[in-house]
Amino acid sequence: MARRMIGKVSALARYPVKSMLGEQLDELDFTERGAVGDRAYALREMVTRQIASAKKFPRLFEFRAAYDSEPASGRVAPVTIELPGGRKIHAEDADASELISAALGRKVSLERAATARGELAGIDPATLFADVPVEKVIPGLTAAMLPEYVALEKESFFDSAVMHVVASGTLRYMAKLAAPGPVFDPRRFRPTIFVDTGQRDDAFIEDEWIGGTLEVGDSLRIVAMQPALRCVMTTHPQDDLPRDYTILRTAAFHHRAYVGVFASIGAAGRVRLGDPVCLDQ
């Protein structure tokens, strides 16, 4: 196998509560289950009994979750949730579900990932890809043919995989394709690891990683990489980023809505900002 350095770690993110905004970190521990503390909680929508996702409830991006202290493998640390308007509560507060329900306008229950068993997350097939028709992204299918849910990873609150990586060069390339106007900020794509791949801006760079292994820092190994299918979540407003359908349109029209990779962990490790990222292929 050939090994080459492809970049360095530019950002690390963790989301204590599924589909809420999360934390930007300087370092992060990974096990075979993903980033320690990632998607430790989720909201269950009480009418459908499905897990609530920003795919269906974009207002979840008005909430933010962060740990009060660093979690460890097998142990969940206290989580503070900031509601729209700025009020802060704790995930373990007796009235946390009630307060979140009132703020979201939907009856939900805040639950731990330890209780997850073959979960389904709700979607709206008509808006899954924002204003891009489903058949443009998945030929042969229409919105009417899709179920109103997606299956989550077994015994977790992850959508497709425990690891998600995006290259800076890909977002630079998309910005060129869509110019002028849209800001292809990595926060829209919610990668666990964002890799600074330098000045390249000529391709969807992660395509070149498929079939290989990413070695990050001293010991983390990222394996089984597959193209990451994007959805309406990339278009939602968050913090200083406005709603922007151009983000998903660019991905759909130029790359069948794939941006970045979903993957598994081949070897655990601790990752820090600035760590080298190498590709074994």
Backbone as CSV, one residue per row, in Angstrom:
resi,resn,N_x,N_y,N_z,CA_x,CA_y,CA_z,C_x,C_y,C_z
1,MET,0.835,-1.208,0.000,0.000,0.000,0.000,0.867,1.255,0.000
2,ALA,0.416,2.275,-0.743,1.112,3.556,-0.764,0.530,4.461,0.312
3,ARG,1.389,5.183,1.000,0.959,6.079,2.073,1.415,7.487,1.761
4,ARG,0.492,8.446,1.871,0.848,9.838,1.615,0.053,10.751,2.535
5,MET,0.670,11.861,2.893,-0.017,12.842,3.707,-0.952,13.662,2.835
6,ILE,-2.209,13.802,3.266,-3.193,14.532,2.459,-3.653,15.820,3.131
7,GLY,-3.272,16.030,4.382,-3.695,17.261,5.036,-3.499,17.203,6.531
8,LYS,-4.195,18.075,7.227,-4.116,18.121,8.684,-5.502,18.406,9.244
9,VAL,-5.700,18.050,10.500,-6.986,18.262,11.154,-7.202,19.755,11.379
10,SER,-8.277,20.270,10.791,-8.576,21.695,10.875,-9.678,21.992,11.885
11,ALA,-10.590,21.026,12.104,-11.682,21.217,13.060,-12.160,19.861,13.551
12,LEU,-12.619,19.853,14.809,-13.184,18.662,15.436,-14.533,19.059,16.033
13,ALA,-15.550,18.225,15.798,-16.887,18.561,16.296,-17.524,17.354,16.971
14,ARG,-18.340,17.655,17.971,-19.093,16.617,18.677,-20.495,17.164,18.952
15,TYR,-21.494,16.277,18.866,-22.885,16.673,19.036,-23.517,15.838,20.151
16,PRO,-23.507,16.342,21.388,-24.035,15.562,22.504,-25.498,15.140,22.323
17,VAL,-26.306,15.991,21.668,-27.702,15.659,21.406,-27.922,15.649,19.899
18,LYS,-28.415,14.549,19.380,-28.621,14.410,17.943,-29.433,15.566,17.370
19,SER,-28.943,16.138,16.277,-29.596,17.172,15.474,-29.616,18.560,16.112
20,MET,-29.099,18.696,17.336,-28.863,20.037,17.858,-27.477,20.496,17.429
21,LEU,-27.202,21.786,17.550,-25.844,22.263,17.372,-24.989,21.714,18.514
22,GLY,-23.677,21.641,18.266,-22.811,20.995,19.242,-21.594,21.805,19.617
23,GLU,-20.461,21.110,19.729,-19.228,21.701,20.227,-18.121,21.633,19.194
24,GLN,-17.304,22.670,19.128,-16.056,22.665,18.382,-14.930,22.494,19.397
25,LEU,-14.061,21.494,19.192,-13.095,21.097,20.207,-11.662,21.163,19.687
26,ASP,-10.721,21.252,20.624,-9.306,21.242,20.273,-8.753,19.824,20.192
27,GLU,-9.372,18.882,20.906,-8.960,17.486,20.852,-10.153,16.610,21.179
28,LEU,-10.088,15.357,20.739,-11.246,14.481,20.843,-10.790,13.032,20.839
29,ASP,-11.370,12.242,21.757,-11.077,10.812,21.829,-12.059,10.026,20.985
30,PHE,-11.552,8.974,20.341,-12.377,8.104,19.512,-12.226,6.654,19.959
31,THR,-13.351,5.922,19.993,-13.353,4.480,20.169,-14.006,3.884,18.932
32,GLU,-14.195,2.571,18.923,-14.851,1.941,17.782,-16.305,2.385,17.637
33,ARG,-16.838,3.029,18.681,-18.213,3.535,18.652,-18.281,4.988,18.190
34,GLY,-17.144,5.563,17.781,-17.114,6.936,17.318,-16.487,7.869,18.328
35,ALA,-16.701,9.170,18.150,-16.174,10.162,19.081,-16.842,9.982,20.433
36,VAL,-16.058,9.966,21.491,-16.600,9.761,22.829,-17.579,10.899,23.162
37,GLY,-18.804,10.522,23.508,-19.823,11.503,23.856,-20.674,11.980,22.708
38,ASP,-20.367,11.554,21.480,-21.122,12.001,20.312,-22.483,11.308,20.250
39,ARG,-23.530,12.102,20.000,-24.909,11.605,19.915,-25.259,10.739,21.131
40,ALA,-24.896,11.220,22.308,-25.204,10.504,23.538,-26.685,10.596,23.896
41,TYR,-27.356,11.612,23.366,-28.786,11.806,23.605,-29.489,12.062,22.265
42,ALA,-30.804,11.851,22.287,-31.654,12.234,21.167,-33.047,12.509,21.705
43,LEU,-33.846,13.166,20.895,-35.242,13.425,21.237,-36.132,12.402,20.540
44,ARG,-37.069,11.840,21.283,-38.058,10.953,20.681,-39.363,11.734,20.505
45,GLU,-39.860,11.783,19.280,-41.116,12.463,18.979,-42.250,11.542,19.442
46,MET,-43.082,12.023,20.357,-43.983,11.133,21.077,-45.185,10.667,20.263
47,VAL,-45.553,11.392,19.221,-46.691,10.957,18.401,-46.306,9.766,17.542
48,THR,-45.165,9.858,16.853,-44.734,8.783,15.954,-43.849,7.760,16.645
49,ARG,-43.277,8.120,17.804,-42.296,7.313,18.541,-40.968,7.221,17.800
50,GLN,-40.779,8.028,16.771,-39.526,8.059,16.024,-38.565,9.060,16.654
51,ILE,-37.269,8.892,16.350,-36.256,9.841,16.814,-36.384,11.128,16.006
52,ALA,-36.374,12.243,16.697,-36.513,13.538,16.034,-35.199,13.932,15.368
53,SER,-35.292,14.359,14.116,-34.131,14.780,13.346,-34.389,16.141,12.734
54,ALA,-33.314,16.910,12.544,-33.442,18.202,11.872,-33.822,18.038,10.406
55,LYS,-33.749,16.819,9.887,-34.277,16.571,8.539,-35.761,16.908,8.480
56,LYS,-36.444,16.690,9.583,-37.889,16.942,9.657,-38.210,18.167,10.498
57,PHE,-37.392,18.421,11.533,-37.625,19.536,12.446,-36.437,20.488,12.412
58,PRO,-36.388,21.389,11.428,-35.227,22.279,11.288,-35.003,23.179,12.493
59,ARG,-36.027,23.388,13.309,-35.856,24.263,14.473,-34.918,23.641,15.512
60,LEU,-34.572,22.374,15.368,-33.598,21.778,16.284,-32.253,22.492,16.203
61,PHE,-31.978,23.164,15.073,-30.738,23.917,14.944,-30.768,25.210,15.775
62,GLU,-31.884,25.499,16.431,-31.952,26.638,17.344,-31.522,26.241,18.761
63,PHE,-31.266,24.931,18.954,-30.827,24.414,20.247,-29.343,24.068,20.151
64,ARG,-28.647,24.174,21.279,-27.232,23.813,21.311,-26.956,22.995,22.565
65,ALA,-26.117,21.950,22.407,-25.763,21.093,23.540,-24.249,21.034,23.695
66,ALA,-23.788,21.035,24.941,-22.352,20.964,25.226,-22.151,20.293,26.576
67,TYR,-21.027,19.607,26.712,-20.705,18.936,27.967,-20.169,19.934,28.990
68,ASP,-20.550,19.717,30.247,-20.013,20.527,31.337,-18.602,20.079,31.706
69,SER,-18.330,18.787,31.526,-17.001,18.222,31.742,-16.790,17.144,30.697
70,GLU,-15.547,16.752,30.503,-15.230,15.827,29.412,-15.779,14.427,29.716
71,PRO,-16.569,13.844,28.796,-17.067,12.484,29.008,-15.963,11.464,28.782
72,ALA,-16.172,10.286,29.311,-15.246,9.178,29.101,-16.010,8.020,28.487
73,SER,-15.302,7.078,27.882,-15.936,5.918,27.276,-16.744,5.159,28.320
74,GLY,-18.030,4.951,28.029,-18.894,4.232,28.950,-19.512,5.089,30.027
75,ARG,-19.209,6.389,30.037,-19.764,7.275,31.062,-20.159,8.601,30.420
76,VAL,-21.408,9.005,30.624,-21.904,10.263,30.073,-21.723,11.369,31.091
77,ALA,-21.046,12.421,30.731,-20.864,13.584,31.602,-22.094,14.492,31.501
78,PRO,-22.261,15.419,32.458,-23.405,16.334,32.415,-23.420,17.159,31.123
79,VAL,-24.620,17.322,30.558,-24.794,18.069,29.317,-25.708,19.265,29.568
80,THR,-25.240,20.447,29.145,-26.064,21.648,29.182,-26.691,21.864,27.813
81,ILE,-27.998,22.121,27.796,-28.731,22.402,26.559,-29.204,23.848,26.600
82,GLU,-28.819,24.612,25.591,-29.268,26.001,25.476,-30.493,26.045,24.569
83,LEU,-31.600,26.510,25.113,-32.850,26.599,24.368,-32.878,27.865,23.509
84,PRO,-33.745,27.913,22.497,-33.919,29.169,21.759,-34.266,30.296,22.739
85,GLY,-33.583,31.410,22.601,-33.778,32.510,23.539,-32.715,32.595,24.601
86,GLY,-31.922,31.495,24.751,-30.771,31.570,25.637,-30.891,30.861,26.968
87,ARG,-32.086,30.402,27.352,-32.201,29.710,28.638,-31.422,28.397,28.599
88,LYS,-30.730,28.070,29.692,-29.933,26.849,29.758,-30.519,25.886,30.772
89,ILE,-30.578,24.611,30.374,-31.054,23.552,31.245,-30.055,22.402,31.181
90,HIS,-30.231,21.403,32.033,-29.384,20.215,31.991,-30.184,19.021,31.477
91,ALA,-29.516,18.161,30.733,-30.188,17.006,30.144,-30.849,16.129,31.195
92,GLU,-30.275,16.070,32.405,-30.813,15.209,33.452,-31.827,15.914,34.353
93,ASP,-32.161,17.165,34.059,-33.207,17.846,34.827,-34.523,17.099,34.684
94,ALA,-35.281,17.018,35.744,-36.544,16.276,35.716,-37.516,16.840,34.685
95,ASP,-37.451,18.141,34.436,-38.381,18.768,33.487,-37.738,19.082,32.139
96,ALA,-36.581,18.480,31.839,-35.872,18.796,30.590,-36.737,18.503,29.359
97,SER,-37.366,17.341,29.313,-38.186,16.982,28.146,-39.350,17.956,27.982
98,GLU,-39.956,18.342,29.101,-41.085,19.271,29.061,-40.662,20.637,28.537
99,LEU,-39.522,21.122,28.984,-39.051,22.443,28.549,-38.636,22.425,27.083
100,ILE,-37.994,21.347,26.652,-37.612,21.238,25.241,-38.859,21.140,24.375
101,SER,-39.841,20.377,24.809,-41.091,20.247,24.054,-41.758,21.600,23.860
102,ALA,-41.802,22.392,24.923,-42.432,23.714,24.846,-41.684,24.614,23.876
103,ALA,-40.360,24.554,23.900,-39.563,25.410,23.020,-39.647,24.961,21.568
104,LEU,-39.741,23.640,21.347,-39.791,23.095,19.990,-41.195,23.132,19.402
105,GLY,-42.202,23.165,20.271,-43.577,23.121,19.792,-44.001,21.730,19.374
106,ARG,-43.380,20.734,19.970,-43.664,19.327,19.646,-43.353,18.488,20.876
107,LYS,-44.240,17.570,21.229,-44.028,16.753,22.413,-42.913,15.749,22.152
108,VAL,-41.832,15.885,22.918,-40.673,15.008,22.746,-40.179,14.537,24.111
109,SER,-39.397,13.458,24.069,-38.760,12.924,25.262,-37.265,12.830,25.015
110,LEU,-36.457,13.391,25.916,-35.006,13.340,25.782,-34.511,12.003,26.325
111,GLU,-33.811,11.235,25.476,-33.403,9.887,25.851,-31.922,9.669,25.596
112,ARG,-31.326,8.736,26.345,-29.923,8.399,26.197,-29.719,7.348,25.118
113,ALA,-28.541,7.384,24.493,-28.217,6.414,23.448,-28.168,4.995,23.995
114,ALA,-27.911,4.845,25.292,-27.846,3.507,25.889,-29.163,2.770,25.759
115,THR,-30.266,3.509,25.520,-31.578,2.879,25.373,-31.929,2.590,23.920
116,ALA,-31.077,3.012,22.978,-31.401,2.880,21.550,-31.420,1.418,21.115
117,ARG,-32.482,1.036,20.406,-32.622,-0.326,19.908,-33.297,-0.286,18.533
118,GLY,-32.522,-0.339,17.471,-33.103,-0.367,16.135,-34.023,0.804,15.859
119,GLU,-33.534,2.023,16.083,-34.363,3.211,16.011,-34.604,3.691,14.574
120,LEU,-35.714,4.399,14.406,-36.053,5.067,13.159,-36.115,6.566,13.415
121,ALA,-35.591,7.352,12.492,-35.651,8.808,12.592,-36.637,9.339,11.560
122,GLY,-37.491,10.233,11.980,-38.507,10.762,11.083,-37.952,11.710,10.038
123,ILE,-38.510,11.645,8.836,-38.176,12.563,7.758,-39.466,13.010,7.076
124,ASP,-39.376,14.048,6.285,-40.455,14.464,5.396,-39.964,14.201,3.981
125,PRO,-40.441,13.143,3.317,-39.928,12.819,1.987,-40.011,13.979,0.999
126,ALA,-41.010,14.840,1.152,-41.190,15.946,0.207,-40.098,16.993,0.321
127,THR,-39.446,17.079,1.485,-38.417,18.105,1.683,-37.055,17.506,2.039
128,LEU,-36.894,16.190,1.883,-35.660,15.534,2.295,-34.440,16.147,1.627
129,PHE,-34.575,16.525,0.353,-33.471,17.149,-0.372,-33.785,18.606,-0.699
130,ALA,-34.481,19.255,0.229,-34.874,20.660,0.066,-35.698,20.807,-1.200
131,ASP,-35.288,21.687,-2.129,-36.084,21.879,-3.342,-35.564,21.058,-4.522
132,VAL,-34.639,20.122,-4.265,-34.142,19.226,-5.311,-35.047,18.000,-5.360
133,PRO,-35.614,17.658,-6.513,-36.483,16.479,-6.592,-35.739,15.203,-6.204
134,VAL,-36.420,14.310,-5.503,-35.808,13.057,-5.072,-35.228,12.308,-6.257
135,GLU,-35.930,12.292,-7.386,-35.472,11.527,-8.551,-34.171,12.077,-9.139
136,LYS,-33.863,13.355,-8.859,-32.594,13.916,-9.307,-31.438,13.328,-8.514
137,VAL,-31.700,13.004,-7.244,-30.658,12.466,-6.366,-30.616,10.941,-6.430
138,ILE,-31.785,10.315,-6.425,-31.884,8.855,-6.448,-32.737,8.459,-7.642
139,PRO,-32.130,8.262,-8.820,-32.904,7.927,-10.021,-33.799,6.715,-9.796
140,GLY,-35.028,6.832,-10.288,-35.977,5.733,-10.156,-36.891,5.853,-8.960
141,LEU,-36.599,6.793,-8.045,-37.444,7.007,-6.878,-38.076,8.389,-6.927
142,THR,-39.234,8.514,-6.291,-39.886,9.806,-6.105,-40.185,9.980,-4.621
143,ALA,-40.562,11.195,-4.238,-40.884,11.448,-2.838,-42.025,10.555,-2.367
144,ALA,-42.975,10.300,-3.246,-44.126,9.472,-2.879,-43.735,8.025,-2.589
145,MET,-42.590,7.592,-3.086,-42.138,6.216,-2.893,-41.326,6.026,-1.623
146,LEU,-40.920,7.112,-0.977,-40.065,7.014,0.195,-40.889,6.854,1.475
147,PRO,-40.396,6.094,2.437,-41.050,6.030,3.745,-40.815,7.324,4.509
148,GLU,-41.553,7.527,5.587,-41.411,8.752,6.364,-40.412,8.572,7.506
149,TYR,-39.381,7.796,7.253,-38.349,7.551,8.267,-37.109,6.991,7.600
150,VAL,-35.989,7.051,8.314,-34.761,6.366,7.923,-34.291,5.556,9.121
151,ALA,-33.693,4.410,8.868,-33.189,3.567,9.949,-31.851,4.098,10.433
152,LEU,-31.661,4.166,11.740,-30.406,4.601,12.329,-29.469,3.413,12.513
153,GLU,-28.191,3.726,12.746,-27.216,2.686,13.025,-27.652,1.876,14.252
154,LYS,-27.408,0.589,14.222,-27.845,-0.313,15.287,-27.387,0.168,16.660
155,GLU,-28.336,0.222,17.592,-28.067,0.575,18.986,-27.320,1.902,19.121
156,SER,-27.735,2.882,18.309,-27.126,4.213,18.391,-28.093,5.237,17.839
157,PHE,-27.689,6.516,17.935,-28.464,7.599,17.343,-27.757,8.186,16.118
158,PHE,-26.795,7.456,15.548,-26.114,7.901,14.330,-26.968,7.564,13.109
159,ASP,-26.971,8.480,12.131,-27.745,8.253,10.910,-27.174,7.118,10.069
160,SER,-25.907,7.232,9.677,-25.344,6.304,8.700,-24.050,5.648,9.143
161,ALA,-23.287,6.295,9.992,-22.004,5.760,10.430,-21.533,6.553,11.637
162,VAL,-20.581,5.987,12.376,-20.098,6.653,13.587,-19.062,7.738,13.278
163,MET,-18.520,7.732,12.057,-17.478,8.696,11.684,-17.882,9.423,10.406
164,HIS,-17.550,10.706,10.376,-17.904,11.550,9.229,-16.751,12.529,8.996
165,VAL,-16.188,12.515,7.781,-15.020,13.339,7.463,-15.278,14.122,6.182
166,VAL,-14.869,15.379,6.174,-15.009,16.242,4.996,-13.675,16.944,4.749
167,ALA,-13.329,17.125,3.467,-12.097,17.801,3.060,-12.373,19.256,2.697
168,SER,-11.479,20.137,3.109,-11.650,21.561,2.794,-11.636,21.812,1.299
169,GLY,-10.806,21.049,0.572,-10.727,21.240,-0.875,-12.041,20.985,-1.585
170,THR,-12.835,20.053,-1.056,-14.146,19.781,-1.633,-15.056,20.996,-1.501
171,LEU,-15.066,21.624,-0.338,-15.927,22.790,-0.144,-15.438,23.977,-0.982
172,ARG,-14.123,24.095,-1.152,-13.583,25.132,-2.034,-14.017,24.883,-3.483
173,TYR,-14.005,23.624,-3.884,-14.438,23.263,-5.240,-15.926,23.570,-5.430
174,MET,-16.749,23.224,-4.450,-18.178,23.509,-4.550,-18.442,25.003,-4.619
175,ALA,-17.657,25.777,-3.877,-17.812,27.231,-3.923,-17.516,27.765,-5.324
176,LYS,-16.523,27.174,-5.993,-16.221,27.570,-7.370,-17.376,27.214,-8.301
177,LEU,-17.944,26.026,-8.114,-19.046,25.587,-8.967,-20.274,26.475,-8.816
178,ALA,-20.487,26.984,-7.615,-21.698,27.745,-7.323,-21.499,29.249,-7.376
179,ALA,-20.264,29.709,-7.569,-19.937,31.133,-7.458,-20.792,31.974,-8.407
180,PRO,-21.086,33.217,-7.979,-20.720,33.817,-6.687,-21.837,33.624,-5.660
181,GLY,-21.511,33.845,-4.392,-22.549,33.905,-3.380,-22.454,32.979,-2.203
182,PRO,-22.804,31.690,-2.365,-22.952,30.829,-1.185,-21.653,30.650,-0.402
183,VAL,-21.797,30.484,0.904,-20.670,30.201,1.777,-20.724,28.719,2.142
184,PHE,-19.736,27.972,1.691,-19.699,26.530,1.954,-18.917,26.292,3.248
185,ASP,-19.554,26.674,4.329,-18.969,26.556,5.657,-19.054,25.097,6.110
186,PRO,-17.991,24.531,6.680,-18.046,23.127,7.104,-19.115,22.847,8.143
187,ARG,-19.546,23.870,8.887,-20.587,23.646,9.890,-21.880,23.140,9.263
188,ARG,-22.130,23.474,8.010,-23.346,23.005,7.346,-23.350,21.483,7.177
189,PHE,-22.172,20.876,7.110,-22.061,19.449,6.827,-21.823,18.611,8.075
190,ARG,-21.547,19.237,9.204,-21.437,18.600,10.506,-20.435,17.436,10.539
191,PRO,-19.233,17.609,9.960,-18.248,16.524,10.030,-17.684,16.385,11.432
192,THR,-17.342,15.158,11.803,-16.635,14.940,13.053,-15.212,15.480,12.926
193,ILE,-14.576,15.172,11.782,-13.237,15.690,11.495,-13.276,16.450,10.171
194,PHE,-12.820,17.694,10.196,-12.687,18.496,8.982,-11.207,18.580,8.662
195,VAL,-10.838,18.160,7.456,-9.436,18.055,7.067,-9.054,19.213,6.150
196,ASP,-8.039,19.951,6.535,-7.471,20.994,5.676,-6.587,20.314,4.647
197,THR,-7.049,20.282,3.403,-6.312,19.611,2.333,-5.541,20.587,1.460
198,GLY,-5.294,21.799,1.967,-4.459,22.749,1.247,-5.198,23.492,0.159
199,GLN,-4.489,23.851,-0.889,-5.014,24.732,-1.922,-5.795,24.034,-3.020
200,ARG,-5.870,22.720,-2.989,-6.624,22.011,-4.019,-8.087,22.424,-4.006
201,ASP,-8.639,22.684,-5.180,-10.053,23.033,-5.296,-10.587,22.586,-6.657
202,ASP,-10.185,21.349,-7.044,-10.491,20.879,-8.393,-11.349,19.625,-8.434
203,ALA,-11.865,19.171,-7.267,-12.606,17.908,-7.271,-13.308,17.708,-5.936
204,PHE,-14.203,16.708,-5.910,-14.734,16.196,-4.653,-13.670,15.231,-4.128
205,ILE,-12.788,15.750,-3.311,-11.527,15.097,-2.959,-11.720,13.748,-2.260
206,GLU,-12.774,13.627,-1.475,-12.961,12.387,-0.724,-13.178,11.174,-1.620
207,ASP,-13.562,11.389,-2.872,-13.707,10.259,-3.806,-12.403,9.467,-3.901
208,GLU,-11.285,10.170,-3.764,-9.978,9.526,-3.882,-9.632,8.668,-2.667
209,TRP,-10.387,8.828,-1.580,-10.097,8.077,-0.357,-10.773,6.714,-0.315
210,ILE,-11.824,6.549,-1.113,-12.628,5.320,-1.050,-11.738,4.101,-1.306
211,GLY,-11.870,3.097,-0.448,-11.052,1.898,-0.557,-9.772,1.960,0.238
212,GLY,-9.473,3.123,0.821,-8.249,3.283,1.601,-8.530,3.425,3.082
213,THR,-7.489,3.783,3.814,-7.568,4.013,5.254,-6.973,5.379,5.569
214,LEU,-7.682,6.163,6.370,-7.135,7.429,6.846,-6.463,7.198,8.190
215,GLU,-5.220,7.641,8.308,-4.488,7.588,9.573,-4.395,9.008,10.101
216,VAL,-4.951,9.224,11.283,-5.046,10.568,11.846,-4.299,10.612,13.176
217,GLY,-3.349,11.529,13.282,-2.574,11.616,14.505,-1.735,10.375,14.730
218,ASP,-1.568,10.012,15.991,-0.686,8.899,16.337,-1.299,7.526,16.117
219,SER,-2.639,7.414,16.274,-3.195,6.065,16.287,-4.564,5.882,15.652
220,LEU,-5.342,6.943,15.445,-6.687,6.760,14.898,-6.625,6.256,13.461
221,ARG,-7.419,5.228,13.169,-7.534,4.689,11.820,-8.996,4.703,11.406
222,ILE,-9.258,5.330,10.267,-10.618,5.456,9.751,-10.741,4.559,8.526
223,VAL,-11.712,3.631,8.557,-11.820,2.596,7.532,-13.248,2.547,6.972
224,ALA,-13.415,1.684,5.954,-14.736,1.425,5.353,-15.419,2.721,4.935
225,MET,-14.671,3.602,4.287,-15.229,4.892,3.877,-16.186,4.741,2.696
226,GLN,-17.320,5.430,2.796,-18.335,5.449,1.757,-18.800,6.879,1.532
227,PRO,-19.165,7.249,0.286,-19.641,8.611,0.031,-20.821,8.968,0.944
228,ALA,-20.813,10.186,1.452,-21.842,10.651,2.383,-22.941,11.391,1.622
229,LEU,-24.139,10.832,1.645,-25.282,11.452,0.977,-25.812,12.594,1.823
230,ARG,-25.919,13.764,1.230,-26.368,14.952,1.951,-27.875,15.130,1.825
231,CYS,-28.426,15.973,2.710,-29.866,16.188,2.723,-30.165,17.652,3.052
232,VAL,-31.417,17.925,3.355,-31.877,19.287,3.598,-31.169,19.950,4.768
233,MET,-30.593,19.167,5.695,-29.929,19.759,6.860,-28.813,20.718,6.469
234,THR,-28.179,20.504,5.317,-27.093,21.384,4.877,-27.595,22.782,4.529
235,THR,-28.897,22.934,4.346,-29.467,24.216,3.908,-30.062,25.026,5.046
236,HIS,-30.200,24.437,6.230,-30.862,25.112,7.341,-30.039,26.285,7.864
237,PRO,-30.705,27.331,8.345,-29.971,28.401,9.031,-29.429,27.912,10.366
238,GLN,-28.245,28.378,10.724,-27.668,28.078,12.037,-26.678,29.177,12.391
239,ASP,-26.726,29.623,13.625,-25.862,30.722,14.066,-25.895,31.853,13.041
240,ASP,-24.743,32.190,12.444,-24.673,33.295,11.499,-24.880,32.862,10.050
241,LEU,-25.186,31.589,9.824,-25.385,31.095,8.461,-26.868,31.133,8.106
242,PRO,-27.238,31.777,6.988,-28.652,31.847,6.610,-29.108,30.574,5.916
243,ARG,-30.412,30.438,5.741,-30.914,29.350,4.898,-30.365,29.525,3.484
244,ASP,-29.912,28.431,2.879,-29.321,28.533,1.544,-29.483,27.209,0.801
245,TYR,-30.466,27.136,-0.081,-30.712,25.916,-0.848,-29.623,25.644,-1.878
246,THR,-28.823,26.674,-2.197,-27.759,26.485,-3.179,-26.745,25.443,-2.715
247,ILE,-26.582,25.300,-1.408,-25.615,24.340,-0.871,-25.940,22.941,-1.370
248,LEU,-27.178,22.508,-1.177,-27.562,21.153,-1.582,-27.733,21.041,-3.093
249,ARG,-28.223,22.099,-3.729,-28.345,22.053,-5.190,-26.993,21.788,-5.837
250,THR,-25.953,22.458,-5.341,-24.620,22.278,-5.924,-24.164,20.834,-5.778
251,ALA,-24.360,20.259,-4.596,-23.980,18.864,-4.378,-24.792,17.926,-5.257
252,ALA,-26.092,18.189,-5.371,-26.964,17.302,-6.139,-26.680,17.365,-7.638
253,PHE,-26.514,18.558,-8.171,-26.348,18.714,-9.615,-24.959,18.313,-10.102
254,HIS,-23.967,18.360,-9.203,-22.595,18.066,-9.627,-22.034,16.760,-9.077
255,HIS,-22.722,16.166,-8.047,-22.144,14.963,-7.447,-23.201,14.065,-6.805
256,ARG,-24.402,14.087,-7.337,-25.494,13.252,-6.847,-25.701,13.400,-5.336
257,ALA,-25.429,14.596,-4.839,-25.649,14.985,-3.439,-24.663,14.345,-2.468
258,TYR,-23.548,13.819,-2.965,-22.534,13.239,-2.081,-21.459,14.285,-1.751
259,VAL,-21.202,14.458,-0.454,-20.131,15.349,0.012,-19.504,14.717,1.256
260,GLY,-18.199,14.462,1.226,-17.534,13.858,2.368,-17.710,12.353,2.390
261,VAL,-17.283,11.741,3.495,-17.415,10.285,3.648,-17.960,9.943,5.030
262,PHE,-18.760,8.880,5.064,-19.126,8.209,6.300,-18.192,7.015,6.432
263,ALA,-17.869,6.629,7.669,-16.851,5.593,7.840,-16.963,4.928,9.200
264,SER,-16.117,3.918,9.393,-15.996,3.207,10.665,-14.616,3.470,11.262
265,ILE,-14.451,3.084,12.525,-13.176,3.238,13.217,-12.449,1.896,13.216
266,GLY,-11.260,1.867,12.617,-10.460,0.650,12.601,-9.555,0.528,13.804
267,ALA,-9.110,1.661,14.353,-8.283,1.683,15.552,-8.560,2.981,16.291
268,ALA,-8.770,2.865,17.605,-9.118,4.020,18.427,-7.926,4.951,18.602
269,GLY,-8.205,6.173,19.044,-7.115,7.107,19.283,-7.612,8.476,19.680
270,ARG,-6.667,9.313,20.076,-6.956,10.707,20.424,-6.455,11.596,19.300
271,VAL,-7.278,12.555,18.895,-6.954,13.441,17.780,-6.941,14.880,18.275
272,ARG,-5.988,15.657,17.770,-5.850,17.062,18.136,-5.828,17.927,16.891
273,LEU,-6.240,19.175,17.015,-6.145,20.118,15.909,-4.693,20.176,15.440
274,GLY,-4.510,20.165,14.124,-3.169,20.214,13.553,-2.543,18.858,13.308
275,ASP,-3.163,17.789,13.814,-2.601,16.453,13.579,-2.559,16.140,12.090
276,PRO,-1.519,15.431,11.653,-1.440,15.038,10.239,-2.499,13.999,9.897
277,VAL,-2.954,14.055,8.659,-3.897,13.063,8.125,-3.253,12.428,6.919
278,CYS,-3.070,11.103,6.969,-2.413,10.363,5.883,-3.393,9.358,5.281
279,LEU,-3.248,9.106,3.997,-4.055,8.119,3.300,-3.210,6.916,2.935
280,ASP,-3.622,5.749,3.406,-3.036,4.466,3.015,-3.931,3.844,1.963
281,GLN,-3.370,3.535,0.816,-4.221,3.026,-0.268,-3.476,2.060,-1.156
